[in-house]
Amino acid sequence: MKVLEFRRVADDTSEDGYDRSFADHPISLNEARGDQADTWTPRDALIKMLRDMDSGAIKPEGLCICYTEEDGAVVNYSNATKNPTQLVGMLNICANRAVIEGILLP
């Protein structure tokens, strides 16, 4: 398995100091077909977010990524926020939005 290594470098001109940017990463076929979450892979969603962050289109202060493994039995998450209250708020807002958009049942 090939692992991409992202290193912080002192002489890099990027804002966050990493030596690789996703700003110009190609758009996947699924993404090009439209904003249909049911056709996107988890990788499509992550790369779109990385592209948006590296291009400056979005500047998230906090981030929470929820995911399930292939068996669907376990839900995991990773987060990058300094404020635990903000994390709980983000999870709540995402759940409410999923209900509004018809992804989850109330």
LINQUIKA-V432378 format. One record per backbone hydrogen bond with DSSP energy under -0.5 kcal/mol. CO is the residue of the C=O (numbers start at 0). NH is the residue of the N-H. E is the energy in kcal/mol with one decimal. If there is no record, write none. Layout:
co:CO nh:NH e:E
co:CO nh:NH e:E
This chain:
co:1 nh:3 e:-0.5
co:3 nh:5 e:-0.6
co:4 nh:6 e:-0.6
co:6 nh:18 e:-1.3
co:8 nh:11 e:-0.8
co:13 nh:16 e:-0.6
co:16 nh:8 e:-2.8
co:21 nh:24 e:-1.9
co:27 nh:31 e:-2.4
co:28 nh:32 e:-1.5
co:30 nh:33 e:-1.3
co:33 nh:35 e:-1.5
co:34 nh:36 e:-0.8
co:35 nh:38 e:-2.1
co:35 nh:39 e:-0.8
co:40 nh:44 e:-1.9
co:41 nh:45 e:-2.3
co:42 nh:46 e:-2.8
co:43 nh:47 e:-2.2
co:44 nh:48 e:-2.1
co:45 nh:49 e:-2.7
co:46 nh:50 e:-2.9
co:47 nh:51 e:-2.6
co:48 nh:52 e:-2.6
co:49 nh:53 e:-2.9
co:50 nh:54 e:-1.9
co:51 nh:55 e:-0.6
co:51 nh:56 e:-1.4
co:51 nh:57 e:-1.5
co:52 nh:55 e:-0.8
co:62 nh:79 e:-3.1
co:63 nh:65 e:-0.5
co:64 nh:77 e:-2.1
co:66 nh:75 e:-3.3
co:68 nh:71 e:-1.9
co:73 nh:68 e:-1.0
co:73 nh:75 e:-0.5
co:75 nh:66 e:-2.7
co:77 nh:64 e:-3.2
co:79 nh:62 e:-1.1
co:81 nh:83 e:-0.6
co:82 nh:86 e:-1.6
co:83 nh:87 e:-2.1
co:84 nh:88 e:-2.3
co:85 nh:89 e:-2.6
co:86 nh:90 e:-2.4
co:87 nh:91 e:-2.2
co:88 nh:92 e:-2.6
co:89 nh:93 e:-2.5
co:90 nh:94 e:-2.2
co:91 nh:95 e:-2.5
co:92 nh:96 e:-2.6
co:93 nh:97 e:-2.2
co:94 nh:98 e:-1.7
co:95 nh:99 e:-2.3
co:96 nh:100 e:-2.5
co:97 nh:102 e:-2.5
co:97 nh:103 e:-1.5
co:98 nh:101 e:-1.3
